[in-house]
Amino acid sequence: MHSAILVIQIVLAVLITGSILLQSQGAGLGSTWGGGGETYHTRRGLEKVLFYFTIVATGLFAVASVAAVAW
């Protein structure tokens, strides 16, 4: 059972990493030093689905992490 939880964690980690990398942020690091904050941006379509998928996958990863410690 412990092995299955670890495999689930690895799969979720890869999915989370991929979904974060697929999300576009526009200016990149330029917004860190004061640039890129002039417009308001709403998520639509696939970008919104990807955003919610990232949140759900992160929550599942947290649950799997707690389960791995509990075993």
ABEGO torsion letter per residue (X at the ends): XAAAAAAAAAAAAAAAAAAAAABBAGAEAAAAAGBGAABBBBBBEAAAAAAAAAAAAAAAAAAAAAAAAAX
